[in-house]
Amino acid sequence: MLGTRLDVRPYQRQHRSALLELSAFSQWTHKHLDWRSISQWLDQERGHVYLAWCGTELAGYIGLSPPIEGCSWIRTLGIRDGRMPGRVIDELWERAEAHCRRLRIRHVAILMLTNWLSTYLLPCGFNYADDVITMSHIGCRLPAARTAPARLRPAEPKDVPHIAAVDRLAFPALWRMAETDIWQALRICAHATVADRQGQVAAYQFGTRHEGVGHLARLAVVPAQQRLGIGSQLLRRFLSECQRSPLGTISVNTQLSNAPSQALYGRFGFFRNNKDYEVWRKQIA
């Protein structure tokens, strides 16, 4: 295999089974934390995936999320085995980077969920940028409630464009959700709430639960409505709903660089549990 030429080409629908098989059985795989499975994502985003073939054998693959204002994530990455990982990843990234230049993607990031990625992405020009930290909450008393600044109600499909607008204002481009992901999140999450203020959606939250564990997956407030207590109001609603059907642990993720977010969660009894993941990023000229 070492002396064989790799053929890197775009993903096509007929390659679906080979890619899914490799992603399922190889130990050298990366899957971004996401609302969609790889199979769902492939069916929708096939134009952002490249495959490396060694003859008729699939040696590796890389898939990028659609860009949001020039920013994209490595959504999925995998290689068949450890015989030539550096070469496979180098050639996959070379083709993916050319794709980024065509689409004017300026920043590509990856969440380091496995310990082998950094060895092969460092030579490709990726470097540490931030940490995604995890905080846990275990049944403590909630702080006293303030006057409700907004009207809370369950999120509905008609709210998706408004939720997307909140997301665009609340987060830098790298951390925003695509509207397709918002649709999927609303479909599968256990708790989805929007906050109406002055007739407009000013904030929202998505929460999940699985096997006795709750997770606050998303909380966002438009900047003009921040510091009014809306985020606290949404967080209190989510924790109260979780307490009505007791969960062993509730978790939330945020960025190490996001001090206001950490302060909010800390006031409600969340604490860091040291399950942190590095975010690496490459700037493309």
Secondary structure in CASP SS format (residue, H / E / C, confidence):
PFRMAT SS
TARGET T0000
AUTHOR 0000-0000-0000
METHOD secondary structure of the structure
MODEL  1
M C 1.00
L C 1.00
G C 1.00
T C 1.00
R C 1.00
L C 1.00
D E 1.00
V E 1.00
R E 1.00
P E 1.00
Y C 1.00
Q C 1.00
R H 1.00
Q H 1.00
H H 1.00
R H 1.00
S H 1.00
A H 1.00
L H 1.00
L H 1.00
E H 1.00
L H 1.00
S H 1.00
A H 1.00
F H 1.00
S C 1.00
Q C 1.00
W C 1.00
T E 1.00
H E 1.00
K E 1.00
H C 1.00
L C 1.00
D C 1.00
W C 1.00
R C 1.00
S C 1.00
I H 1.00
S H 1.00
Q H 1.00
W H 1.00
L H 1.00
D H 1.00
Q H 1.00
E H 1.00
R H 1.00
G H 1.00
H H 1.00
V E 1.00
Y E 1.00
L E 1.00
A E 1.00
W E 1.00
C E 1.00
G C 1.00
T C 1.00
E E 1.00
L E 1.00
A E 1.00
G E 1.00
Y E 1.00
I E 1.00
G E 1.00
L E 1.00
S C 1.00
P C 1.00
P C 1.00
I E 1.00
E C 1.00
G C 1.00
C E 1.00
S E 1.00
W E 1.00
I E 1.00
R E 1.00
T E 1.00
L E 1.00
G E 1.00
I E 1.00
R C 1.00
D C 1.00
G C 1.00
R C 1.00
M C 1.00
P H 1.00
G H 1.00
R H 1.00
V H 1.00
I H 1.00
D H 1.00
E H 1.00
L H 1.00
W H 1.00
E H 1.00
R H 1.00
A H 1.00
E H 1.00
A H 1.00
H H 1.00
C H 1.00
R H 1.00
R H 1.00
L C 1.00
R C 1.00
I C 1.00
R C 1.00
H E 1.00
V E 1.00
A E 1.00
I E 1.00
L E 1.00
M C 1.00
L C 1.00
T C 1.00
N C 1.00
W C 1.00
L H 1.00
S H 1.00
T H 1.00
Y H 1.00
L H 1.00
L C 1.00
P C 1.00
C C 1.00
G C 1.00
F C 1.00
N E 1.00
Y E 1.00
A E 1.00
D E 1.00
D E 1.00
V E 1.00
I E 1.00
T E 1.00
M E 1.00
S E 1.00
H E 1.00
I C 1.00
G C 1.00
C C 1.00
R C 1.00
L C 1.00
P C 1.00
A C 1.00
A C 1.00
R C 1.00
T C 1.00
A C 1.00
P C 1.00
A C 1.00
R E 1.00
L E 1.00
R E 1.00
P E 1.00
A C 1.00
E C 1.00
P H 1.00
K H 1.00
D H 1.00
V H 1.00
P H 1.00
H H 1.00
I H 1.00
A H 1.00
A H 1.00
V H 1.00
D H 1.00
R H 1.00
L H 1.00
A H 1.00
F C 1.00
P C 1.00
A H 1.00
L H 1.00
W H 1.00
R C 1.00
M C 1.00
A C 1.00
E H 1.00
T H 1.00
D H 1.00
I H 1.00
W H 1.00
Q H 1.00
A H 1.00
L H 1.00
R H 1.00
I H 1.00
C C 1.00
A C 1.00
H E 1.00
A E 1.00
T E 1.00
V E 1.00
A E 1.00
D E 1.00
R E 1.00
Q C 1.00
G C 1.00
Q E 1.00
V E 1.00
A E 1.00
A E 1.00
Y E 1.00
Q E 1.00
F E 1.00
G E 1.00
T E 1.00
R E 1.00
H E 1.00
E C 1.00
G C 1.00
V E 1.00
G E 1.00
H E 1.00
L E 1.00
A E 1.00
R E 1.00
L E 1.00
A E 1.00
V E 1.00
V C 1.00
P H 1.00
A H 1.00
Q H 1.00
Q C 1.00
R C 1.00
L C 1.00
G C 1.00
I H 1.00
G H 1.00
S H 1.00
Q H 1.00
L H 1.00
L H 1.00
R H 1.00
R H 1.00
F H 1.00
L H 1.00
S H 1.00
E H 1.00
C H 1.00
Q H 1.00
R H 1.00
S C 1.00
P C 1.00
L C 1.00
G C 1.00
T E 1.00
I E 1.00
S E 1.00
V E 1.00
N E 1.00
T E 1.00
Q E 1.00
L C 1.00
S C 1.00
N C 1.00
A H 1.00
P H 1.00
S H 1.00
Q H 1.00
A H 1.00
L H 1.00
Y H 1.00
G H 1.00
R H 1.00
F C 1.00
G C 1.00
F C 1.00
F E 1.00
R E 1.00
N C 1.00
N C 1.00
K C 1.00
D C 1.00
Y E 1.00
E E 1.00
V E 1.00
W E 1.00
R E 1.00
K E 1.00
Q E 1.00
I C 1.00
A C 1.00
END
